[in-house]
């Protein structure tokens, strides 16, 4: 996506068309709240941390990173 600015156009605060373009450029997974794997993907080793990110990327290779 380069230097493109993401505009807030939805209740999630993300530009949905930018998210779709981002997802189409990934080889790995893009997980959003409400998807079945979201709660598992957002867990971290420290049980006191409970963040709820708008997007979770699970990259497959360095191009995804």
PDB file of N, CA, C, O and CB in Angstrom:
ATOM      1  N   UNK A   1       0.818  -1.191   0.000  1.00  0.00           N
ATOM      2  CA  UNK A   1       0.000   0.000   0.000  1.00  0.00           C
ATOM      3  C   UNK A   1       0.859   1.251   0.000  1.00  0.00           C
ATOM      4  O   UNK A   1       0.338   2.343  -0.226  1.00  0.00           O
ATOM      5  CB  UNK A   1      -0.929   0.000   1.192  1.00  0.00           C
ATOM      6  N   UNK A   2       2.122   1.133   0.239  1.00  0.00           N
ATOM      7  CA  UNK A   2       3.013   2.275   0.160  1.00  0.00           C
ATOM      8  C   UNK A   2       2.651   3.382   1.126  1.00  0.00           C
ATOM      9  O   UNK A   2       2.362   3.143   2.298  1.00  0.00           O
ATOM     10  CB  UNK A   2       3.021   2.811  -1.222  1.00  0.00           C
ATOM     11  N   UNK A   3       2.673   4.590   0.612  1.00  0.00           N
ATOM     12  CA  UNK A   3       2.412   5.774   1.440  1.00  0.00           C
ATOM     13  C   UNK A   3       0.940   6.157   1.466  1.00  0.00           C
ATOM     14  O   UNK A   3       0.590   7.221   1.977  1.00  0.00           O
ATOM     15  CB  UNK A   3       3.225   6.946   0.938  1.00  0.00           C
ATOM     16  N   UNK A   4       0.087   5.320   0.933  1.00  0.00           N
ATOM     17  CA  UNK A   4      -1.337   5.620   0.886  1.00  0.00           C
ATOM     18  C   UNK A   4      -1.901   5.790   2.291  1.00  0.00           C
ATOM     19  O   UNK A   4      -1.636   4.976   3.175  1.00  0.00           O
ATOM     20  CB  UNK A   4      -2.092   4.516   0.142  1.00  0.00           C
ATOM     21  N   UNK A   5      -2.655   6.821   2.488  1.00  0.00           N
ATOM     22  CA  UNK A   5      -3.309   7.066   3.776  1.00  0.00           C
ATOM     23  C   UNK A   5      -4.621   6.278   3.816  1.00  0.00           C
ATOM     24  O   UNK A   5      -5.365   6.245   2.836  1.00  0.00           O
ATOM     25  CB  UNK A   5      -3.567   8.600   3.999  1.00  0.00           C
ATOM     26  N   UNK A   6      -4.890   5.652   4.949  1.00  0.00           N
ATOM     27  CA  UNK A   6      -6.146   4.918   5.120  1.00  0.00           C
ATOM     28  C   UNK A   6      -7.138   5.860   5.792  1.00  0.00           C
ATOM     29  O   UNK A   6      -6.893   6.376   6.883  1.00  0.00           O
ATOM     30  CB  UNK A   6      -5.942   3.599   5.968  1.00  0.00           C
ATOM     31  N   UNK A   7      -8.249   6.068   5.123  1.00  0.00           N
ATOM     32  CA  UNK A   7      -9.288   6.951   5.645  1.00  0.00           C
ATOM     33  C   UNK A   7     -10.308   6.143   6.429  1.00  0.00           C
ATOM     34  O   UNK A   7     -10.625   5.008   6.074  1.00  0.00           O
ATOM     35  CB  UNK A   7      -9.976   7.724   4.503  1.00  0.00           C
ATOM     36  N   UNK A   8     -10.807   6.729   7.478  1.00  0.00           N
ATOM     37  CA  UNK A   8     -11.822   6.073   8.285  1.00  0.00           C
ATOM     38  C   UNK A   8     -13.180   6.267   7.628  1.00  0.00           C
ATOM     39  O   UNK A   8     -13.668   7.390   7.505  1.00  0.00           O
ATOM     40  CB  UNK A   8     -11.825   6.622   9.733  1.00  0.00           C
ATOM     41  N   UNK A   9     -13.790   5.152   7.202  1.00  0.00           N
ATOM     42  CA  UNK A   9     -15.096   5.246   6.550  1.00  0.00           C
ATOM     43  C   UNK A   9     -16.090   4.251   7.115  1.00  0.00           C
ATOM     44  O   UNK A   9     -17.181   4.092   6.569  1.00  0.00           O
ATOM     45  CB  UNK A   9     -14.954   5.030   5.060  1.00  0.00           C
ATOM     46  N   UNK A  10     -15.736   3.583   8.190  1.00  0.00           N
ATOM     47  CA  UNK A  10     -16.653   2.606   8.760  1.00  0.00           C
ATOM     48  C   UNK A  10     -16.626   2.704  10.271  1.00  0.00           C
ATOM     49  O   UNK A  10     -15.809   3.426  10.843  1.00  0.00           O
ATOM     50  CB  UNK A  10     -16.295   1.181   8.305  1.00  0.00           C
ATOM     51  N   UNK A  11     -17.525   1.975  10.915  1.00  0.00           N
ATOM     52  CA  UNK A  11     -17.569   2.014  12.374  1.00  0.00           C
ATOM     53  C   UNK A  11     -16.316   1.420  13.008  1.00  0.00           C
ATOM     54  O   UNK A  11     -16.035   1.682  14.177  1.00  0.00           O
ATOM     55  CB  UNK A  11     -18.791   1.276  12.874  1.00  0.00           C
ATOM     56  N   UNK A  12     -15.557   0.620  12.251  1.00  0.00           N
ATOM     57  CA  UNK A  12     -14.303   0.074  12.767  1.00  0.00           C
ATOM     58  C   UNK A  12     -13.167   1.073  12.648  1.00  0.00           C
ATOM     59  O   UNK A  12     -12.092   0.850  13.205  1.00  0.00           O
ATOM     60  CB  UNK A  12     -13.943  -1.205  12.034  1.00  0.00           C
ATOM     61  N   UNK A  13     -13.379   2.156  11.942  1.00  0.00           N
ATOM     62  CA  UNK A  13     -12.334   3.144  11.761  1.00  0.00           C
ATOM     63  C   UNK A  13     -11.396   2.821  10.618  1.00  0.00           C
ATOM     64  O   UNK A  13     -10.367   3.479  10.467  1.00  0.00           O
ATOM     65  CB  UNK A  13     -11.557   3.283  13.012  1.00  0.00           C
ATOM     66  N   UNK A  14     -11.723   1.829   9.813  1.00  0.00           N
ATOM     67  CA  UNK A  14     -10.866   1.445   8.696  1.00  0.00           C
ATOM     68  C   UNK A  14     -11.570   1.662   7.368  1.00  0.00           C
ATOM     69  O   UNK A  14     -12.783   1.486   7.257  1.00  0.00           O
ATOM     70  CB  UNK A  14     -10.438  -0.013   8.829  1.00  0.00           C
ATOM     71  N   UNK A  15     -10.803   2.043   6.374  1.00  0.00           N
ATOM     72  CA  UNK A  15     -11.303   2.186   5.009  1.00  0.00           C
ATOM     73  C   UNK A  15     -11.430   0.775   4.433  1.00  0.00           C
ATOM     74  O   UNK A  15     -10.422   0.110   4.197  1.00  0.00           O
ATOM     75  CB  UNK A  15     -10.348   3.096   4.123  1.00  0.00           C
ATOM     76  N   UNK A  16     -12.637   0.328   4.212  1.00  0.00           N
ATOM     77  CA  UNK A  16     -12.880  -1.052   3.779  1.00  0.00           C
ATOM     78  C   UNK A  16     -12.233  -1.369   2.438  1.00  0.00           C
ATOM     79  O   UNK A  16     -11.758  -2.488   2.244  1.00  0.00           O
ATOM     80  CB  UNK A  16     -14.365  -1.313   3.693  1.00  0.00           C
ATOM     81  N   UNK A  17     -12.201  -0.434   1.521  1.00  0.00           N
ATOM     82  CA  UNK A  17     -11.560  -0.720   0.232  1.00  0.00           C
ATOM     83  C   UNK A  17     -10.051  -0.878   0.405  1.00  0.00           C
ATOM     84  O   UNK A  17      -9.442  -1.697  -0.282  1.00  0.00           O
ATOM     85  CB  UNK A  17     -11.864   0.400  -0.787  1.00  0.00           C
ATOM     86  N   UNK A  18      -9.439  -0.117   1.303  1.00  0.00           N
ATOM     87  CA  UNK A  18      -8.001  -0.263   1.585  1.00  0.00           C
ATOM     88  C   UNK A  18      -7.726  -1.612   2.241  1.00  0.00           C
ATOM     89  O   UNK A  18      -6.715  -2.248   1.947  1.00  0.00           O
ATOM     90  CB  UNK A  18      -7.500   0.886   2.497  1.00  0.00           C
ATOM     91  N   UNK A  19      -8.619  -2.051   3.128  1.00  0.00           N
ATOM     92  CA  UNK A  19      -8.448  -3.354   3.781  1.00  0.00           C
ATOM     93  C   UNK A  19      -8.551  -4.464   2.741  1.00  0.00           C
ATOM     94  O   UNK A  19      -7.772  -5.416   2.784  1.00  0.00           O
ATOM     95  CB  UNK A  19      -9.506  -3.558   4.904  1.00  0.00           C
ATOM     96  N   UNK A  20      -9.485  -4.364   1.818  1.00  0.00           N
ATOM     97  CA  UNK A  20      -9.623  -5.385   0.762  1.00  0.00           C
ATOM     98  C   UNK A  20      -8.377  -5.435  -0.114  1.00  0.00           C
ATOM     99  O   UNK A  20      -7.913  -6.521  -0.461  1.00  0.00           O
ATOM    100  CB  UNK A  20     -10.865  -5.099  -0.109  1.00  0.00           C
ATOM    101  N   UNK A  21      -7.828  -4.274  -0.477  1.00  0.00           N
ATOM    102  CA  UNK A  21      -6.601  -4.250  -1.291  1.00  0.00           C
ATOM    103  C   UNK A  21      -5.436  -4.853  -0.515  1.00  0.00           C
ATOM    104  O   UNK A  21      -4.637  -5.605  -1.072  1.00  0.00           O
ATOM    105  CB  UNK A  21      -6.259  -2.804  -1.725  1.00  0.00           C
ATOM    106  N   UNK A  22      -5.340  -4.524   0.767  1.00  0.00           N
ATOM    107  CA  UNK A  22      -4.281  -5.067   1.616  1.00  0.00           C
ATOM    108  C   UNK A  22      -4.384  -6.586   1.674  1.00  0.00           C
ATOM    109  O   UNK A  22      -3.389  -7.291   1.508  1.00  0.00           O
ATOM    110  CB  UNK A  22      -4.357  -4.468   3.037  1.00  0.00           C
ATOM    111  N   UNK A  23      -5.601  -7.085   1.912  1.00  0.00           N
ATOM    112  CA  UNK A  23      -5.811  -8.532   2.006  1.00  0.00           C
ATOM    113  C   UNK A  23      -5.471  -9.235   0.694  1.00  0.00           C
ATOM    114  O   UNK A  23      -4.904 -10.327   0.706  1.00  0.00           O
ATOM    115  CB  UNK A  23      -7.259  -8.833   2.396  1.00  0.00           C
ATOM    116  N   UNK A  24      -5.810  -8.622  -0.424  1.00  0.00           N
ATOM    117  CA  UNK A  24      -5.534  -9.255  -1.720  1.00  0.00           C
ATOM    118  C   UNK A  24      -4.033  -9.323  -2.015  1.00  0.00           C
ATOM    119  O   UNK A  24      -3.603 -10.128  -2.841  1.00  0.00           O
ATOM    120  CB  UNK A  24      -6.248  -8.493  -2.840  1.00  0.00           C
ATOM    121  N   UNK A  25      -3.236  -8.490  -1.352  1.00  0.00           N
ATOM    122  CA  UNK A  25      -1.782  -8.489  -1.566  1.00  0.00           C
ATOM    123  C   UNK A  25      -1.053  -9.471  -0.654  1.00  0.00           C
ATOM    124  O   UNK A  25       0.150  -9.680  -0.809  1.00  0.00           O
ATOM    125  CB  UNK A  25      -1.229  -7.094  -1.348  1.00  0.00           C
ATOM    126  N   UNK A  26      -1.767 -10.075   0.297  1.00  0.00           N
ATOM    127  CA  UNK A  26      -1.155 -10.990   1.257  1.00  0.00           C
ATOM    128  C   UNK A  26      -1.186 -12.429   0.766  1.00  0.00           C
ATOM    129  O   UNK A  26      -2.125 -12.854   0.093  1.00  0.00           O
ATOM    130  CB  UNK A  26      -1.857 -10.889   2.598  1.00  0.00           C
ATOM    131  N   UNK A  27      -0.144 -13.165   1.115  1.00  0.00           N
ATOM    132  CA  UNK A  27      -0.155 -14.618   0.915  1.00  0.00           C
ATOM    133  C   UNK A  27      -0.704 -15.301   2.173  1.00  0.00           C
ATOM    134  O   UNK A  27      -1.309 -16.370   2.100  1.00  0.00           O
ATOM    135  CB  UNK A  27       1.280 -15.146   0.583  1.00  0.00           C
ATOM    136  N   UNK A  28      -0.483 -14.666   3.319  1.00  0.00           N
ATOM    137  CA  UNK A  28      -0.940 -15.196   4.594  1.00  0.00           C
ATOM    138  C   UNK A  28      -2.389 -14.808   4.875  1.00  0.00           C
ATOM    139  O   UNK A  28      -3.148 -14.464   3.969  1.00  0.00           O
ATOM    140  CB  UNK A  28      -0.042 -14.705   5.717  1.00  0.00           C
ATOM    141  N   UNK A  29      -2.743 -14.871   6.142  1.00  0.00           N
ATOM    142  CA  UNK A  29      -4.124 -14.612   6.558  1.00  0.00           C
ATOM    143  C   UNK A  29      -4.305 -13.215   7.110  1.00  0.00           C
ATOM    144  O   UNK A  29      -3.402 -12.658   7.735  1.00  0.00           O
ATOM    145  CB  UNK A  29      -4.554 -15.619   7.592  1.00  0.00           C
ATOM    146  N   UNK A  30      -5.476 -12.655   6.875  1.00  0.00           N
ATOM    147  CA  UNK A  30      -5.906 -11.408   7.498  1.00  0.00           C
ATOM    148  C   UNK A  30      -7.165 -11.746   8.287  1.00  0.00           C
ATOM    149  O   UNK A  30      -8.171 -12.169   7.718  1.00  0.00           O
ATOM    150  CB  UNK A  30      -6.166 -10.256   6.425  1.00  0.00           C
ATOM    151  N   UNK A  31      -7.098 -11.559   9.589  1.00  0.00           N
ATOM    152  CA  UNK A  31      -8.200 -11.946  10.476  1.00  0.00           C
ATOM    153  C   UNK A  31      -8.791 -10.697  11.099  1.00  0.00           C
ATOM    154  O   UNK A  31      -8.064  -9.802  11.533  1.00  0.00           O
ATOM    155  CB  UNK A  31      -7.719 -12.936  11.577  1.00  0.00           C
ATOM    156  N   UNK A  32     -10.112 -10.642  11.141  1.00  0.00           N
ATOM    157  CA  UNK A  32     -10.818  -9.481  11.695  1.00  0.00           C
ATOM    158  C   UNK A  32     -11.730  -9.911  12.842  1.00  0.00           C
ATOM    159  O   UNK A  32     -12.095 -11.082  12.948  1.00  0.00           O
ATOM    160  CB  UNK A  32     -11.640  -8.766  10.596  1.00  0.00           C
ATOM    161  N   UNK A  33     -12.095  -8.958  13.697  1.00  0.00           N
ATOM    162  CA  UNK A  33     -13.034  -9.278  14.778  1.00  0.00           C
ATOM    163  C   UNK A  33     -14.311  -9.910  14.212  1.00  0.00           C
ATOM    164  O   UNK A  33     -14.808  -9.503  13.162  1.00  0.00           O
ATOM    165  CB  UNK A  33     -13.380  -8.004  15.590  1.00  0.00           C
ATOM    166  N   UNK A  34     -14.817 -10.890  14.912  1.00  0.00           N
ATOM    167  CA  UNK A  34     -16.029 -11.573  14.478  1.00  0.00           C
ATOM    168  C   UNK A  34     -15.760 -12.848  13.702  1.00  0.00           C
ATOM    169  O   UNK A  34     -16.655 -13.680  13.552  1.00  0.00           O
ATOM    170  CB  UNK A  34     -16.848 -10.655  13.643  1.00  0.00           C
ATOM    171  N   UNK A  35     -14.534 -13.017  13.203  1.00  0.00           N
ATOM    172  CA  UNK A  35     -14.198 -14.249  12.500  1.00  0.00           C
ATOM    173  C   UNK A  35     -13.869 -15.332  13.524  1.00  0.00           C
ATOM    174  O   UNK A  35     -13.386 -15.030  14.616  1.00  0.00           O
ATOM    175  CB  UNK A  35     -13.007 -14.028  11.522  1.00  0.00           C
ATOM    176  N   UNK A  36     -14.127 -16.579  13.177  1.00  0.00           N
ATOM    177  CA  UNK A  36     -14.016 -17.676  14.143  1.00  0.00           C
ATOM    178  C   UNK A  36     -12.619 -17.817  14.749  1.00  0.00           C
ATOM    179  O   UNK A  36     -12.499 -18.203  15.912  1.00  0.00           O
ATOM    180  CB  UNK A  36     -14.400 -18.970  13.479  1.00  0.00           C
ATOM    181  N   UNK A  37     -11.577 -17.519  14.003  1.00  0.00           N
ATOM    182  CA  UNK A  37     -10.217 -17.687  14.523  1.00  0.00           C
ATOM    183  C   UNK A  37      -9.660 -16.455  15.231  1.00  0.00           C
ATOM    184  O   UNK A  37      -8.524 -16.475  15.706  1.00  0.00           O
ATOM    185  CB  UNK A  37      -9.303 -18.056  13.403  1.00  0.00           C
ATOM    186  N   UNK A  38     -10.452 -15.380  15.307  1.00  0.00           N
ATOM    187  CA  UNK A  38      -9.972 -14.113  15.874  1.00  0.00           C
ATOM    188  C   UNK A  38      -9.492 -14.245  17.318  1.00  0.00           C
ATOM    189  O   UNK A  38      -8.379 -13.820  17.629  1.00  0.00           O
ATOM    190  CB  UNK A  38     -11.070 -13.076  15.807  1.00  0.00           C
ATOM    191  N   UNK A  39     -10.288 -14.814  18.195  1.00  0.00           N
ATOM    192  CA  UNK A  39      -9.908 -14.899  19.612  1.00  0.00           C
ATOM    193  C   UNK A  39      -8.650 -15.721  19.832  1.00  0.00           C
ATOM    194  O   UNK A  39      -7.829 -15.386  20.685  1.00  0.00           O
ATOM    195  CB  UNK A  39     -11.042 -15.493  20.419  1.00  0.00           C
ATOM    196  N   UNK A  40      -8.493 -16.784  19.078  1.00  0.00           N
ATOM    197  CA  UNK A  40      -7.281 -17.593  19.196  1.00  0.00           C
ATOM    198  C   UNK A  40      -6.068 -16.818  18.673  1.00  0.00           C
ATOM    199  O   UNK A  40      -5.001 -16.853  19.286  1.00  0.00           O
ATOM    200  CB  UNK A  40      -7.440 -18.925  18.426  1.00  0.00           C
ATOM    201  N   UNK A  41      -6.223 -16.128  17.559  1.00  0.00           N
ATOM    202  CA  UNK A  41      -5.109 -15.410  16.937  1.00  0.00           C
ATOM    203  C   UNK A  41      -4.639 -14.223  17.767  1.00  0.00           C
ATOM    204  O   UNK A  41      -3.461 -13.869  17.702  1.00  0.00           O
ATOM    205  CB  UNK A  41      -5.508 -14.934  15.562  1.00  0.00           C
ATOM    206  N   UNK A  42      -5.507 -13.604  18.536  1.00  0.00           N
ATOM    207  CA  UNK A  42      -5.124 -12.400  19.273  1.00  0.00           C
ATOM    208  C   UNK A  42      -4.483 -12.691  20.629  1.00  0.00           C
ATOM    209  O   UNK A  42      -3.981 -11.776  21.281  1.00  0.00           O
ATOM    210  CB  UNK A  42      -6.328 -11.531  19.474  1.00  0.00           C
ATOM    211  N   UNK A  43      -4.495 -13.951  21.060  1.00  0.00           N
ATOM    212  CA  UNK A  43      -3.909 -14.281  22.357  1.00  0.00           C
ATOM    213  C   UNK A  43      -2.392 -14.205  22.321  1.00  0.00           C
ATOM    214  O   UNK A  43      -1.760 -14.577  21.332  1.00  0.00           O
ATOM    215  CB  UNK A  43      -4.347 -15.670  22.796  1.00  0.00           C
ATOM    216  N   UNK A  44      -1.823 -13.723  23.404  1.00  0.00           N
ATOM    217  CA  UNK A  44      -0.367 -13.660  23.551  1.00  0.00           C
ATOM    218  C   UNK A  44       0.026 -14.428  24.796  1.00  0.00           C
ATOM    219  O   UNK A  44      -0.831 -14.792  25.600  1.00  0.00           O
ATOM    220  CB  UNK A  44       0.135 -12.187  23.627  1.00  0.00           C
ATOM    221  N   UNK A  45       1.314 -14.677  24.963  1.00  0.00           N
ATOM    222  CA  UNK A  45       1.791 -15.498  26.082  1.00  0.00           C
ATOM    223  C   UNK A  45       1.459 -14.886  27.434  1.00  0.00           C
ATOM    224  O   UNK A  45       1.249 -15.626  28.395  1.00  0.00           O
ATOM    225  CB  UNK A  45       3.288 -15.701  25.976  1.00  0.00           C
ATOM    226  N   UNK A  46       1.403 -13.565  27.543  1.00  0.00           N
ATOM    227  CA  UNK A  46       1.101 -12.911  28.810  1.00  0.00           C
ATOM    228  C   UNK A  46      -0.418 -12.801  28.967  1.00  0.00           C
ATOM    229  O   UNK A  46      -1.049 -11.987  28.293  1.00  0.00           O
ATOM    230  CB  UNK A  46       1.772 -11.506  28.886  1.00  0.00           C
ATOM    231  N   UNK A  47      -0.996 -13.592  29.829  1.00  0.00           N
ATOM    232  CA  UNK A  47      -2.443 -13.622  30.027  1.00  0.00           C
ATOM    233  C   UNK A  47      -3.053 -12.333  30.547  1.00  0.00           C
ATOM    234  O   UNK A  47      -4.273 -12.173  30.517  1.00  0.00           O
ATOM    235  CB  UNK A  47      -2.778 -14.704  30.956  1.00  0.00           C
ATOM    236  N   UNK A  48      -2.219 -11.404  31.027  1.00  0.00           N
ATOM    237  CA  UNK A  48      -2.736 -10.126  31.519  1.00  0.00           C
ATOM    238  C   UNK A  48      -2.965  -9.135  30.377  1.00  0.00           C
ATOM    239  O   UNK A  48      -3.565  -8.082  30.589  1.00  0.00           O
ATOM    240  CB  UNK A  48      -1.772  -9.526  32.544  1.00  0.00           C
ATOM    241  N   UNK A  49      -2.500  -9.456  29.183  1.00  0.00           N
ATOM    242  CA  UNK A  49      -2.672  -8.600  28.017  1.00  0.00           C
ATOM    243  C   UNK A  49      -3.919  -9.075  27.264  1.00  0.00           C
ATOM    244  O   UNK A  49      -4.020 -10.243  26.889  1.00  0.00           O
ATOM    245  CB  UNK A  49      -1.397  -8.629  27.092  1.00  0.00           C
ATOM    246  N   UNK A  50      -4.852  -8.169  27.052  1.00  0.00           N
ATOM    247  CA  UNK A  50      -6.088  -8.526  26.357  1.00  0.00           C
ATOM    248  C   UNK A  50      -6.427  -7.429  25.352  1.00  0.00           C
ATOM    249  O   UNK A  50      -7.340  -6.632  25.568  1.00  0.00           O
ATOM    250  CB  UNK A  50      -7.261  -8.736  27.366  1.00  0.00           C
ATOM    251  N   UNK A  51      -5.681  -7.402  24.257  1.00  0.00           N
ATOM    252  CA  UNK A  51      -5.906  -6.413  23.213  1.00  0.00           C
ATOM    253  C   UNK A  51      -6.859  -6.972  22.173  1.00  0.00           C
ATOM    254  O   UNK A  51      -6.953  -8.185  21.988  1.00  0.00           O
ATOM    255  CB  UNK A  51      -4.579  -5.993  22.561  1.00  0.00           C
ATOM    256  N   UNK A  52      -7.561  -6.079  21.499  1.00  0.00           N
ATOM    257  CA  UNK A  52      -8.496  -6.474  20.450  1.00  0.00           C
ATOM    258  C   UNK A  52      -8.209  -5.643  19.202  1.00  0.00           C
ATOM    259  O   UNK A  52      -8.883  -4.646  18.943  1.00  0.00           O
ATOM    260  CB  UNK A  52      -9.978  -6.293  20.915  1.00  0.00           C
ATOM    261  N   UNK A  53      -7.200  -6.061  18.430  1.00  0.00           N
ATOM    262  CA  UNK A  53      -6.827  -5.298  17.241  1.00  0.00           C
ATOM    263  C   UNK A  53      -7.899  -5.364  16.151  1.00  0.00           C
ATOM    264  O   UNK A  53      -8.669  -6.321  16.073  1.00  0.00           O
ATOM    265  CB  UNK A  53      -5.506  -5.808  16.692  1.00  0.00           C
ATOM    266  N   UNK A  54      -7.929  -4.333  15.318  1.00  0.00           N
ATOM    267  CA  UNK A  54      -8.880  -4.289  14.209  1.00  0.00           C
ATOM    268  C   UNK A  54      -8.512  -5.288  13.127  1.00  0.00           C
ATOM    269  O   UNK A  54      -9.388  -5.802  12.431  1.00  0.00           O
ATOM    270  CB  UNK A  54      -8.946  -2.885  13.619  1.00  0.00           C
ATOM    271  N   UNK A  55      -7.212  -5.570  12.978  1.00  0.00           N
ATOM    272  CA  UNK A  55      -6.721  -6.525  11.991  1.00  0.00           C
ATOM    273  C   UNK A  55      -5.591  -7.345  12.601  1.00  0.00           C
ATOM    274  O   UNK A  55      -4.780  -6.822  13.365  1.00  0.00           O
ATOM    275  CB  UNK A  55      -6.241  -5.800  10.707  1.00  0.00           C
ATOM    276  N   UNK A  56      -5.540  -8.608  12.267  1.00  0.00           N
ATOM    277  CA  UNK A  56      -4.426  -9.469  12.646  1.00  0.00           C
ATOM    278  C   UNK A  56      -3.907 -10.088  11.357  1.00  0.00           C
ATOM    279  O   UNK A  56      -4.660 -10.706  10.604  1.00  0.00           O
ATOM    280  CB  UNK A  56      -4.857 -10.576  13.700  1.00  0.00           C
ATOM    281  N   UNK A  57      -2.616  -9.916  11.111  1.00  0.00           N
ATOM    282  CA  UNK A  57      -2.002 -10.505   9.930  1.00  0.00           C
ATOM    283  C   UNK A  57      -1.135 -11.670  10.379  1.00  0.00           C
ATOM    284  O   UNK A  57      -0.321 -11.536  11.292  1.00  0.00           O
ATOM    285  CB  UNK A  57      -1.168  -9.453   9.136  1.00  0.00           C
ATOM    286  N   UNK A  58      -1.314 -12.796   9.737  1.00  0.00           N
ATOM    287  CA  UNK A  58      -0.465 -13.956   9.958  1.00  0.00           C
ATOM    288  C   UNK A  58       0.329 -14.163   8.667  1.00  0.00           C
ATOM    289  O   UNK A  58      -0.120 -14.857   7.755  1.00  0.00           O
ATOM    290  CB  UNK A  58      -1.312 -15.245  10.347  1.00  0.00           C
ATOM    291  N   UNK A  59       1.527 -13.544   8.602  1.00  0.00           N
ATOM    292  CA  UNK A  59       2.315 -13.605   7.364  1.00  0.00           C
ATOM    293  C   UNK A  59       2.870 -14.999   7.099  1.00  0.00           C
ATOM    294  O   UNK A  59       3.124 -15.774   8.021  1.00  0.00           O
ATOM    295  CB  UNK A  59       3.458 -12.608   7.424  1.00  0.00           C
ATOM    296  N   UNK A  60       3.048 -15.291   5.828  1.00  0.00           N
ATOM    297  CA  UNK A  60       3.624 -16.564   5.418  1.00  0.00           C
ATOM    298  C   UNK A  60       5.102 -16.393   5.077  1.00  0.00           C
ATOM    299  O   UNK A  60       5.910 -17.285   5.337  1.00  0.00           O
ATOM    300  CB  UNK A  60       2.859 -17.140   4.215  1.00  0.00           C
ATOM    301  N   UNK A  61       5.456 -15.247   4.495  1.00  0.00           N
ATOM    302  CA  UNK A  61       6.840 -15.030   4.090  1.00  0.00           C
ATOM    303  C   UNK A  61       7.236 -13.574   4.281  1.00  0.00           C
ATOM    304  O   UNK A  61       6.442 -12.762   4.754  1.00  0.00           O
ATOM    305  CB  UNK A  61       7.045 -15.448   2.633  1.00  0.00           C
ATOM    306  N   UNK A  62       8.469 -13.251   3.908  1.00  0.00           N
ATOM    307  CA  UNK A  62       8.966 -11.888   4.115  1.00  0.00           C
ATOM    308  C   UNK A  62       8.224 -10.866   3.263  1.00  0.00           C
ATOM    309  O   UNK A  62       8.178  -9.694   3.637  1.00  0.00           O
ATOM    310  CB  UNK A  62      10.449 -11.823   3.808  1.00  0.00           C
ATOM    311  N   UNK A  63       7.650 -11.256   2.151  1.00  0.00           N
ATOM    312  CA  UNK A  63       6.860 -10.322   1.347  1.00  0.00           C
ATOM    313  C   UNK A  63       5.623  -9.848   2.122  1.00  0.00           C
ATOM    314  O   UNK A  63       5.215  -8.695   1.985  1.00  0.00           O
ATOM    315  CB  UNK A  63       6.437 -10.983   0.017  1.00  0.00           C
ATOM    316  N   UNK A  64       5.036 -10.713   2.918  1.00  0.00           N
ATOM    317  CA  UNK A  64       3.883 -10.327   3.733  1.00  0.00           C
ATOM    318  C   UNK A  64       4.279  -9.350   4.834  1.00  0.00           C
ATOM    319  O   UNK A  64       3.495  -8.480   5.212  1.00  0.00           O
ATOM    320  CB  UNK A  64       3.231 -11.564   4.346  1.00  0.00           C
ATOM    321  N   UNK A  65       5.488  -9.495   5.341  1.00  0.00           N
ATOM    322  CA  UNK A  65       5.954  -8.620   6.414  1.00  0.00           C
ATOM    323  C   UNK A  65       6.283  -7.268   5.829  1.00  0.00           C
ATOM    324  O   UNK A  65       6.697  -6.365   6.555  1.00  0.00           O
ATOM    325  CB  UNK A  65       7.185  -9.218   7.141  1.00  0.00           C
TER     326      UNK A  65
END
